């Protein structure tokens, strides 16, 4: 996703390791972090958050992401600020948006398919992806600023306000 600062923000997934810019040769460790890229210069930078399926921002530049069992996370303290003082032990920069942190319940209208594993996760988030902050009012003003999150295992899209 393009950021307001002209960097492209990229989800790391559950990976880690070191990323190298072929343009500059710069190497960046992205363990536990996502990545941003400046295409014109090839510059790389690790950023707060480790999201599995894309990053999204709201109108104020706040970043959000998700992983399989956690539908929406806000990244409230940017790495750039934390790196300014290496002796400061910062609190977690990750704040989970839903009330139930892991495997929050879902309410699909389609029939629950037979599960062959993880029986305890039926009707719960297990494949949350593509958390997207809706920045328009085409669906009506009550949806503006809400997060739309896909849950393909249960055949639904949910909205978090």
HURA-V224732 format. One record per residue. N is the residue number from 1. PHI is phi as a letter, one per 40 degrees, with the letter a starting at -180 (none if undefined). PSI is psi in whole degrees, 0 to 359 (NA if undefined). OMEGA is omega as a letter, one per 20 degrees, with the letter a starting at -180 (NA if undefined). Layout:
n = [N | N]
phi = [PHI | PHI]
psi = [PSI | PSI]
omega = [OMEGA | OMEGA]
This chain:
n = [1 | 2 | 3 | 4 | 5 | 6 | 7 | 8 | 9 | 10 | 11 | 12 | 13 | 14 | 15 | 16 | 17 | 18 | 19 | 20 | 21 | 22 | 23 | 24 | 25 | 26 | 27 | 28 | 29 | 30 | 31 | 32 | 33 | 34 | 35 | 36 | 37 | 38 | 39 | 40 | 41 | 42 | 43 | 44 | 45 | 46 | 47 | 48 | 49 | 50 | 51 | 52 | 53 | 54 | 55 | 56 | 57 | 58 | 59 | 60 | 61 | 62 | 63 | 64 | 65 | 66 | 67 | 68 | 69 | 70 | 71 | 72 | 73 | 74 | 75 | 76 | 77 | 78 | 79 | 80 | 81 | 82 | 83 | 84 | 85 | 86 | 87 | 88 | 89 | 90 | 91 | 92 | 93 | 94 | 95 | 96 | 97 | 98 | 99 | 100 | 101 | 102 | 103 | 104 | 105 | 106 | 107 | 108 | 109 | 110 | 111 | 112 | 113 | 114 | 115 | 116 | 117 | 118 | 119 | 120 | 121 | 122 | 123 | 124 | 125 | 126 | 127 | 128 | 129 | 130 | 131 | 132 | 133 | 134 | 135 | 136 | 137 | 138 | 139 | 140 | 141 | 142 | 143 | 144 | 145 | 146 | 147 | 148 | 149 | 150 | 151 | 152 | 153 | 154 | 155 | 156 | 157 | 158 | 159 | 160 | 161]
phi = [none | c | c | c | c | g | b | c | c | b | c | c | g | b | c | a | g | b | b | b | c | c | c | b | g | c | b | b | c | b | c | g | b | c | b | b | b | b | d | c | b | g | c | b | a | c | b | d | h | b | b | c | b | g | b | b | b | c | c | b | g | c | c | b | a | a | a | d | b | b | c | a | b | b | b | c | b | c | d | d | c | c | c | c | b | c | c | c | c | c | c | d | c | b | b | c | c | c | c | c | c | b | f | c | c | b | b | c | c | c | c | c | c | c | b | b | a | f | d | c | b | c | f | b | c | b | a | d | a | f | d | b | c | c | b | a | b | d | c | h | c | c | c | d | g | c | c | b | b | c | b | c | c | b | f | a | b | b | b | b | b]
psi = [136 | 133 | 166 | 342 | 14 | 24 | 154 | 126 | 132 | 136 | 140 | 335 | 213 | 23 | 184 | 206 | 198 | 132 | 139 | 133 | 123 | 340 | 321 | 341 | 357 | 138 | 138 | 129 | 121 | 21 | 122 | 13 | 164 | 190 | 148 | 147 | 135 | 102 | 322 | 324 | 342 | 8 | 145 | 152 | 134 | 141 | 159 | 137 | 146 | 98 | 148 | 323 | 65 | 156 | 149 | 150 | 157 | 186 | 344 | 6 | 7 | 138 | 144 | 154 | 192 | 170 | 180 | 309 | 356 | 105 | 335 | 128 | 139 | 138 | 103 | 345 | 107 | 141 | 324 | 323 | 323 | 326 | 345 | 331 | 98 | 349 | 356 | 126 | 99 | 150 | 170 | 139 | 358 | 125 | 122 | 132 | 314 | 160 | 321 | 112 | 305 | 136 | 53 | 150 | 149 | 161 | 74 | 151 | 347 | 162 | 138 | 125 | 154 | 131 | 143 | 358 | 168 | 54 | 330 | 350 | 8 | 136 | 35 | 157 | 123 | 350 | 37 | 134 | 162 | 45 | 120 | 123 | 122 | 117 | 40 | 183 | 19 | 323 | 4 | 151 | 337 | 346 | 345 | 130 | 356 | 160 | 129 | 127 | 131 | 142 | 82 | 331 | 324 | 9 | 50 | 164 | 131 | 159 | 129 | 128 | NA]
omega = [r | r | r | a | r | r | r | a | a | r | r | a | r | a | r | r | a | r | r | r | r | a | a | a | r | r | a | r | a | r | a | a | r | a | r | a | r | a | a | a | a | a | r | r | r | a | a | r | r | a | a | a | r | r | r | r | r | a | a | r | r | a | a | r | r | r | a | a | r | a | a | r | r | r | a | a | a | r | a | r | a | a | a | r | a | a | a | r | a | r | r | r | a | r | r | a | a | r | a | a | a | r | r | a | r | a | a | r | r | a | r | r | r | r | r | r | r | a | a | a | r | a | r | r | r | a | a | r | r | r | a | r | a | a | a | r | r | r | a | a | a | r | a | r | r | r | r | a | r | r | a | r | a | r | a | r | a | a | r | r | NA]
